Amino acid sequence: MSIATGTRLGQYEVQDFIGQGAMGLVYRAYHAQLERTGAVKVMQAMTPDPDTVARFRHEAQAIAKLRHPNIVDVYDFGEFQGTPYMIVEYIPGGSLAAKMNQSRPDQPSALRYMRGIAAGLDYAHGHGVVHRDVKPANVLLTADDTPVLADFGLAKLLQGSSLKSMTGVTTGTPAYMAPEQVTGSQVGPAADRYSLATIAYEMLTGVIPFDGEALMELLYAQVHRYPRAPSSRNSVLGPQTDEVIMRGLAKDPAARWESCAAFVDALAGALSAATPARPALAKTMVMASPIASTVPIGGVAVVEHAAPPEPATVAVAYPSPIGRDSAPSRKRLRRLNRRLVLGIAAVLVLLLVLGLCEAALAATTITVNPDRVVRGDTVAVTAKHVPANQVGEIQLWSVVHTYPFQADANGNVALEMTVPRDIALGDHMVKICWKNSCPAQAPLRVVSGVAEAAPTPVANATPPATPGVTTPPPGATPTATPSHASGSTPGSTPTPTSRPTSAPTPSPTPTQNPCPTSSQAAAVTTSPATVIAGVTTVTVTGQNFTPNKTVILNYYLGTSLKKTWTAPVGCNGGFTTTFKPAALEIGSAKVTANDGNGRFASATFSILA
């Protein structure tokens, strides 16, 4: 839908067409009484049904109350021919995305942009508003290069709406989308902080964290993979910068920075620490002079002019006591210097060897037991020498399946991993990974359950016959077999003493399984539906699982694995177990149950403060 020039939208008159955004067309409009120019955003991506329009009005009112130098002002909103529109502050300076496409900003400029974006986001979060679509294209730049956040809350307006045309939404947003947005979990301020860390990563390295990925691979990576450390893309950055940004990109929302300002402050400190100080470099250069001065130079003092204020850098040549006949002394000094150099080299080699030995002793190890399984089996994965309390994931290759873990305070990891039933047969690899690195791996072979099954003994099998002896079947009357009489002559006809007679062989009576597996799908329920963190005990009940098996349960808060435990399955295929979420575990939660025999189910519930 286009709007003709001169059309009046409230007190604003449409002047000309500016362009097309994610939500629809954008026009320039003018308010004559206020002598103010605004930008009209026509929400063509929204279906103009009554519920959607009502939700648009509610969200627009909340956004219009925000007043901050780093947030675009909302002037008015309404509907034109049934389609919602919003009139916002007109900022003609372009976007941060356009500027980043021209060149990567230097560190001071990047920090200045980040501080402005962080200030706007923290202000909005304090008023209960989450942006949900923070990206460089939604950061506009004023005439004095001040960053201003646009399109606040428009991503939320799209939720539940029948989308018509979303050009740019599905291709631009996922690169900056938090894991909880990808999985459809509860979204809060932490999602905006994740997007802010993504922008910081891009401004400091020149690429987004998951560069070169297709859409589906990118969405998968946001939830299951860790990006490369920023310093691996820009060598100027140090490990402190890596730690700050990687915390901002944590998969668990609770593990991220507590505010946008805290993230930017930590980033500024890390970048400052990574910048080498010039005085330190000068002192390092001067330290070479005393070594050179150990060789006598004609018995005169030589002053190093590189750093006159520092007394320690003054080098005085050692005077020769024998004047010109100093050749023996020079030779003796050369021998001493040679021995000194060899001694230092030997010490360095020894330290290097000791360091390598220590590193080898402390290297991460991983074991898989058993290492030969069939599809659907459960294996125990253990690892040692992992950083204390490290969060990461166990990966099963070749097609990647991930299992999150958290090491204990001693650096040990132990979890049970169910081999997918659709995995290919053959050799696979189990890897332990964190911070974009997989330091250890172990082999795992998946074989066919039929080929590996042991022969089943038959109840009525006949034992091997003894040569010359005929064993009658059960129920048969033993009879003599035809044989030649003793002393008979060749050619005589043997006379049988009796005919073999037998009764029918009885069939084994089938034994009924006292604990049959239900033909219905496995199911899990939790109660109560709403839980108070740190107070309510959650009861998990399962039905239609494999009888007499052990079910593995996982409790997730959002996408973060919080607890793993087991429960026995009864003869009726059911189980019951309980657990209590911690006091700070608030949000959308899920419990999964897997008996390792192809029966899997899950249930969701909410945790309130």
PANUNU-440284 format. One line per 8 residues: number of its first residue (from 1); their letters; for each residue x, y, z of C-alpha. Coordinates in pm, whole numbers, plus 50000, padded with zeros to 5 digits. Each point is the difference from the previous one (the first is absolute). Example, Ala and Ser with C-alpha at 12.3 -4.5 7.8 and 13.67 -1.06 7.14 Angstrom:
residues 2
1 = AS = 51230:49550:50780 | 50137:50344:49934
***
This chain:
residues 609
1 = MSIATGTR = 50000:50000:50000 | 50142:50338:49897 | 49903:50343:50134 | 49970:50288:49756 | 50189:50323:50053 | 49785:50253:50182 | 49806:49740:50197 | 49934:50116:50355
9 = LGQYEVQD = 50065:49762:50288 | 49872:50184:50303 | 50184:50333:50010 | 50276:49872:49770 | 50002:50038:49621 | 50183:49734:49797 | 50270:50163:49787 | 50196:49726:49823
17 = FIGQGAMG = 50104:49636:50006 | 50324:49921:50189 | 50040:49625:49962 | 49887:49660:50118 | 50079:49847:50337 | 49936:49665:50161 | 49646:50093:50099 | 49896:50175:49678
25 = LVYRAYHA = 50030:50332:49819 | 50151:50313:50157 | 49899:50358:49907 | 50111:50347:50100 | 49723:50212:50152 | 49975:50355:50133 | 49808:50156:50290 | 49930:50360:49894
33 = QLERTGAV = 49898:50140:50341 | 50304:49854:50178 | 50227:50045:49697 | 50126:49649:50060 | 50095:49724:49758 | 49919:49638:50083 | 50036:49657:49842 | 49683:49799:49936
41 = KVMQAMTP = 50043:49622:50038 | 49712:49810:49841 | 49963:49659:50171 | 49917:49798:49690 | 50154:49685:50152 | 49715:49988:50251 | 49657:49862:49926 | 49749:50274:50088
49 = DPDTVARF = 49767:49779:50205 | 49846:50147:50319 | 50227:49806:50238 | 50318:50102:49817 | 49896:50366:49980 | 49915:50004:50371 | 50337:49846:50083 | 50171:50256:49774
57 = RHEAQAIA = 49832:50287:50183 | 50101:49861:50340 | 50364:49953:49895 | 50016:50337:49823 | 49878:50178:50315 | 50274:49834:50207 | 50267:50094:49745 | 49871:50358:49969
65 = KLRHPNIV = 50062:50056:50373 | 50375:49945:49959 | 50198:50325:49996 | 50377:49957:49971 | 50273:50159:49783 | 50092:49658:49861 | 49644:49889:49916 | 49796:50121:49703
73 = DVYDFGEF = 49696:50197:50116 | 49653:49877:49900 | 49779:50296:49899 | 49674:49835:49903 | 49835:49677:49887 | 49675:49894:49840 | 49848:49812:49705 | 49972:50086:49632
81 = QGTPYMIV = 49743:49798:49805 | 50014:49735:50272 | 50381:49969:50003 | 50184:50120:50313 | 50268:50268:49968 | 50240:50173:50237 | 50154:50348:49964 | 50344:50025:50157
89 = EYIPGGSL = 50288:50246:50019 | 50167:50054:49663 | 50377:49945:50016 | 50166:50053:49659 | 50356:49898:50094 | 49972:49638:49889 | 50054:49688:50209 | 50292:49844:50181
97 = AAKMNQSR = 49975:49705:49760 | 50065:50229:49702 | 50299:50153:50175 | 50142:49659:50092 | 49963:49888:49639 | 50226:50288:49895 | 50274:49929:50255 | 50048:49842:50338
105 = PDQPSALR = 49992:50264:50276 | 50311:50044:50212 | 49989:49897:50366 | 49918:50344:50146 | 49714:50046:49751 | 49874:49646:50065 | 49995:50063:50374 | 49820:50333:49951
113 = YMRGIAAG = 49730:49831:49791 | 49973:49716:50251 | 49958:50239:50295 | 49716:50183:49826 | 49820:49677:49904 | 50052:49860:50352 | 49859:50314:50162 | 49686:49983:49789
121 = LDYAHGHG = 49947:49630:50062 | 50051:50024:50377 | 49754:50289:50013 | 49738:49802:49808 | 50057:49689:50212 | 49945:50211:50310 | 49658:50092:49860 | 49909:49640:49922
129 = VVHRDVKP = 50054:50023:49623 | 50218:49749:49809 | 50116:50086:49648 | 50027:49639:49868 | 50167:50102:49675 | 50325:50182:50085 | 50224:50011:49694 | 50209:50263:49815
137 = ANVLLTAD = 49719:50065:49752 | 49776:50110:50289 | 50261:50245:50135 | 49964:50337:49828 | 50266:50271:50010 | 49921:50367:50057 | 50185:50294:49846 | 50254:49994:50285
145 = DTPVLADF = 50046:49621:49965 | 49796:49911:50309 | 49850:49648:49985 | 49622:49986:50037 | 49803:49676:50029 | 49702:49960:49766 | 49718:49746:49957 | 49959:49931:50372
153 = GLAKLLQG = 49759:49713:50058 | 49908:49948:49634 | 50131:49642:50012 | 49753:49929:50279 | 49719:50141:49787 | 50077:49733:49740 | 49949:49715:50248 | 49671:49827:49941
161 = SSLKSMTG = 49929:50203:49687 | 49940:49842:49662 | 50299:50126:49809 | 49962:50114:49643 | 50336:50134:49888 | 50293:50008:50240 | 50286:50097:49773 | 50308:50041:50213
169 = VTTGTPAY = 49854:49849:50318 | 50091:49637:49940 | 50335:50082:49842 | 50127:50286:50219 | 49875:49928:50352 | 50129:49642:50063 | 50364:50116:49996 | 49934:50203:50318
177 = MAPEQVTG = 49727:49781:50152 | 50046:49857:50350 | 49964:49622:50047 | 49678:50039:50201 | 49845:50190:49709 | 50089:49719:49759 | 49847:49733:50225 | 49690:50203:50078
185 = SQVGPAAD = 50079:50020:50371 | 49925:50295:50227 | 50174:50314:49873 | 50121:50273:50234 | 50267:50272:50020 | 50275:49735:49980 | 49905:49941:49635 | 50077:50365:49917
193 = RYSLATIA = 50334:49967:50184 | 50087:49697:49787 | 49927:50203:49685 | 50213:50286:50133 | 50292:49760:50056 | 49952:49877:49642 | 50028:50357:49870 | 50316:50050:50209
201 = YEMLTGVI = 50146:49680:49855 | 49925:50123:49648 | 50139:50351:50052 | 50327:49871:50151 | 50059:49712:49756 | 49822:50105:49682 | 49776:49689:49990 | 49701:49867:50192
209 = PFDGEALM = 50066:49711:50242 | 49862:49732:49765 | 50118:50131:49665 | 49921:49827:49671 | 49718:49781:50136 | 49674:49932:49817 | 49678:50094:50181 | 49924:49662:50160
217 = ELLYAQVH = 50364:49938:50089 | 50016:50348:50153 | 49693:49938:50216 | 50145:49666:50112 | 50334:50163:50081 | 49837:50271:50213 | 49860:49727:50227 | 50260:49721:49992
225 = RYPRAPSS = 50341:50133:49894 | 50258:50242:50135 | 50153:50262:49768 | 50371:50039:49942 | 50176:50220:50252 | 50018:50363:49878 | 50380:49999:50038 | 50020:49717:49743
233 = RNSVLGPQ = 49851:50239:49744 | 50180:50316:50115 | 50342:49940:50156 | 50000:50347:50160 | 49736:49881:50245 | 50114:49818:50312 | 49861:49717:50213 | 49828:50246:50234
241 = TDEVIMRG = 49797:50132:49709 | 49912:49641:49907 | 49871:49933:50351 | 49785:50314:50008 | 49837:49939:49661 | 49959:49623:50045 | 49819:50062:50329 | 49771:50238:49814
249 = LAKDPAAR = 49934:49717:49751 | 49930:49736:50265 | 49724:49755:49907 | 49848:50029:50348 | 49834:50344:50042 | 50083:49999:50372 | 50373:49963:49923 | 50018:50321:49796
257 = WESCAAFV = 50089:50348:50129 | 49752:50147:50246 | 49953:50315:49790 | 50107:50145:49668 | 50205:50271:50174 | 50188:49736:50203 | 50087:49819:49678 | 50132:50315:49829
265 = DALAGALS = 50199:50103:50310 | 50164:49656:50017 | 50068:50010:49626 | 50164:50343:50028 | 50222:49874:50282 | 50099:49690:49804 | 50085:50200:49688 | 50205:50244:50208
273 = AATPARPA = 50192:49713:50160 | 50069:49846:49659 | 50156:50324:49869 | 50380:49992:50059 | 50141:50295:50196 | 50280:50188:49827 | 50217:50060:50311 | 50011:49627:50064
281 = LAKTMVMA = 50120:49939:49646 | 50276:50260:50038 | 50132:49836:50317 | 50000:49662:49835 | 50208:50133:49712 | 50257:50157:50235 | 50053:49681:50201 | 50213:49857:49719
289 = SPIASTVP = 50277:50254:50063 | 50162:49847:50314 | 50064:49676:49809 | 50180:50186:49725 | 50206:50189:50256 | 50155:49681:50146 | 50261:50015:49728 | 50276:50254:50094
297 = IGGVAVVE = 50027:50293:49766 | 50338:50160:50046 | 49953:50071:50373 | 49763:50295:49958 | 49648:50046:50134 | 49715:49984:49750 | 49664:50151:50092 | 49686:49864:49833
305 = HAAPPEPA = 49813:50300:49860 | 49673:49820:49933 | 49863:50071:50348 | 50205:50260:50190 | 49749:50049:50287 | 50035:49635:50106 | 50324:49939:50201 | 49965:49625:49962
313 = TVAVAYPS = 50051:50028:49625 | 50346:50164:50027 | 50255:49746:49874 | 50367:50036:50104 | 50265:49793:49826 | 50210:49786:50232 | 50356:50154:50001 | 50279:49764:49913
321 = PIGRDSAP = 50265:49983:50279 | 50277:49910:49756 | 49941:50268:49744 | 50095:49897:49648 | 50116:49653:50095 | 49637:49892:50066 | 49969:49716:49750 | 50004:49724:50267
329 = SRKRLRRL = 49727:50183:50191 | 49788:50036:49689 | 50030:49629:49925 | 49913:49915:50357 | 49693:50226:49985 | 49891:49846:49672 | 50021:49653:50152 | 49799:50119:50303
337 = NRRLVLGI = 49740:50160:49775 | 49973:49684:49792 | 49950:49788:50311 | 49746:50249:50133 | 49801:49988:49676 | 50009:49620:49993 | 49890:49987:50364 | 49708:50235:49938
345 = AAVLVLLL = 49898:49798:49693 | 50010:49677:50202 | 49780:50152:50271 | 49752:50123:49741 | 49984:49658:49835 | 49947:49837:50339 | 49719:50241:50086 | 49841:49937:49661
353 = VLGLCEAA = 50012:49624:50048 | 49854:50029:50350 | 49724:50224:49868 | 49915:49753:49725 | 49994:49715:50250 | 49770:50195:50228 | 49774:50087:49707 | 49990:49634:49896
361 = LAATTITV = 49911:49891:50352 | 49724:50263:50017 | 49865:49935:49649 | 49626:49945:49976 | 49902:49634:49961 | 49667:49847:49902 | 49880:49639:50017 | 49687:49832:49868
369 = NPDRVVRG = 49864:49682:50159 | 49907:49782:49825 | 50167:50100:49674 | 49797:49753:49792 | 49623:50051:50003 | 49683:49957:49800 | 49760:50274:49909 | 49802:50131:50295
377 = DTVAVTAK = 50252:49877:50258 | 50126:50224:50280 | 50373:50051:50057 | 50179:50159:50292 | 50228:50290:49906 | 50263:50113:50251 | 50270:50264:49968 | 50280:50125:50222
385 = HVPANQVG = 50222:50309:50019 | 49724:50233:49880 | 50011:50357:50140 | 49806:50017:50326 | 49627:50066:49947 | 50056:50028:49625 | 49681:49999:49792 | 50017:49836:49658
393 = EIQLWSVV = 49857:49718:49796 | 50069:49640:49906 | 49981:49958:49622 | 49924:49675:49819 | 50133:49999:49645 | 49978:49943:49699 | 49658:50167:49984 | 50029:50226:50302
401 = HTYPFQAD = 49782:49926:50303 | 50070:50209:50309 | 49958:49928:50371 | 50067:50295:50236 | 50211:49953:50313 | 50143:50192:50291 | 50319:49882:50170 | 50016:49974:50377
409 = ANGNVALE = 50241:50196:50220 | 50270:49735:49943 | 49980:50026:49622 | 49818:49667:49955 | 49709:49932:49765 | 49762:49703:50015 | 49681:49958:49801 | 49796:49734:49824
417 = MTVPRDIA = 49958:50043:49625 | 49726:49824:49805 | 50108:49901:49651 | 49737:50123:49750 | 49797:49723:49840 | 50039:50155:49655 | 50380:50020:50013 | 50199:49828:49724
425 = LGDHMVKI = 50179:49676:50072 | 50379:50008:50019 | 50271:50195:50177 | 49918:50331:50166 | 50185:50245:50224 | 49899:50140:50338 | 50159:50339:50071 | 50002:50229:50302
433 = CWKNSCPA = 49985:50367:49904 | 49991:50345:50155 | 50094:50351:49890 | 50016:49896:49634 | 50255:49728:50070 | 49975:49620:50029 | 50317:49890:50188 | 49919:49629:50033
441 = QAPLRVVS = 49806:49729:49819 | 49925:49628:50024 | 49880:49748:49738 | 49654:49842:50006 | 49886:49722:49768 | 49631:49957:49926 | 49908:49650:49882 | 49682:49827:49887
449 = GVAEAAPT = 49794:49855:50282 | 49920:49688:49791 | 50359:49927:49907 | 50121:50034:50356 | 49721:49800:50162 | 50109:49677:50169 | 49838:49671:49880 | 49683:49925:50191
457 = PVANATPP = 49989:49639:50135 | 49696:49800:49881 | 49804:49827:50273 | 49941:49673:49808 | 50328:49981:49812 | 50137:49648:49955 | 50353:49949:50132 | 50262:49888:49750
465 = ATPGVTTP = 49955:49632:49914 | 50262:49746:50102 | 50131:49813:49697 | 49815:49674:49959 | 49730:50093:50256 | 49656:50132:49909 | 49838:50222:50256 | 49623:49975:49996
473 = PPGATPTA = 49800:50317:50017 | 49811:50077:50316 | 49693:49774:50032 | 50122:49742:49746 | 50016:49629:50083 | 50356:49873:49974 | 50022:49727:49739 | 50274:49803:49841
481 = TPSHASGS = 50130:50106:49668 | 50041:49757:49711 | 50336:49823:50016 | 50168:49696:49867 | 49988:49699:50230 | 50323:49879:50130 | 50156:49754:49769 | 49769:50069:49704
489 = TPGSTPTP = 50131:49954:49661 | 50033:50271:49743 | 49691:50043:49789 | 49754:49883:50264 | 49712:50229:50083 | 50018:50144:50346 | 49685:49948:50199 | 49894:50291:50217
497 = TSRPTSAP = 49905:49900:50347 | 49742:50280:50025 | 49865:50314:49825 | 50100:50344:50132 | 49699:50172:50145 | 49999:50351:50147 | 49758:50244:50153 | 49970:50360:49864
505 = TPSPTPTQ = 50275:50235:50120 | 49848:50239:50256 | 50042:50375:49930 | 50146:50217:50279 | 49733:50190:50189 | 50060:50379:49951 | 50065:50189:50322 | 49805:50326:50027
513 = NPCPTSSQ = 50212:50309:50077 | 49893:50114:50346 | 50109:50361:49921 | 49902:50077:49640 | 50095:50334:49841 | 49703:50222:49927 | 49911:50064:49639 | 49921:50363:50085
521 = AAAVTTSP = 50253:50281:49979 | 50203:50090:50307 | 49873:50301:50195 | 50132:50223:50279 | 49803:50238:50221 | 50112:50246:50266 | 49806:50143:50287 | 49922:50265:50094
529 = ATVIAGVT = 49991:50190:49670 | 50135:50318:50164 | 50296:49974:50235 | 50146:50249:50250 | 50381:50000:49973 | 50173:49857:50305 | 49666:49914:50166 | 49792:49757:49794
537 = TVTVTGQN = 50097:49637:49950 | 49927:49879:49647 | 49859:49649:49958 | 50086:49832:49670 | 49784:49703:49895 | 50068:49780:49698 | 49781:49743:49821 | 50040:49745:49721
545 = FTPNKTVI = 50379:49965:50033 | 50184:49669:49962 | 49933:49794:50315 | 50285:49933:50243 | 50232:50245:49822 | 50172:50305:50149 | 49884:50332:49859 | 50240:50297:49971
553 = LNYYLGTS = 49844:50336:50088 | 50130:50345:49905 | 49870:50327:50142 | 50051:50310:49780 | 49945:50365:50081 | 49959:50156:49658 | 50276:49829:49801 | 50232:49951:50297
561 = LKKTWTAP = 50030:49651:50149 | 49969:50032:50379 | 49966:49645:50128 | 50032:49638:49884 | 49885:49699:50202 | 49847:49654:49956 | 49688:49819:50117 | 49897:49631:49977
569 = VGCNGGFT = 49708:49903:49779 | 49752:49757:50152 | 49839:49694:49847 | 49707:50216:49889 | 50231:50230:49802 | 49962:50290:50238 | 50225:50197:50233 | 49974:50290:50244
577 = TTFKPAAL = 50280:50227:50118 | 50033:50347:50154 | 50241:50293:50002 | 50004:50364:50114 | 50124:50286:49776 | 50249:50237:50161 | 49896:50342:50129 | 50138:50196:49701
585 = EIGSAKVT = 49875:49763:49730 | 49713:50202:49855 | 49838:49967:49657 | 49877:49737:49757 | 50120:49649:50098 | 49990:49654:49848 | 50055:49642:50120 | 50094:49723:49756
593 = ANDGNGRF = 49999:49624:50063 | 50176:49733:49790 | 50013:49627:50079 | 50275:49926:49745 | 49766:49764:49818 | 49843:50247:49760 | 49743:50137:50244 | 50030:50376:50055
601 = ASATFSIL = 49763:50266:50134 | 50014:50352:50144 | 49786:50248:50193 | 50022:50375:50051 | 49907:50221:50293 | 50059:50353:50131 | 50213:50109:50296 | 49911:50327:50169
609 = A = 50193:50207:50252
***
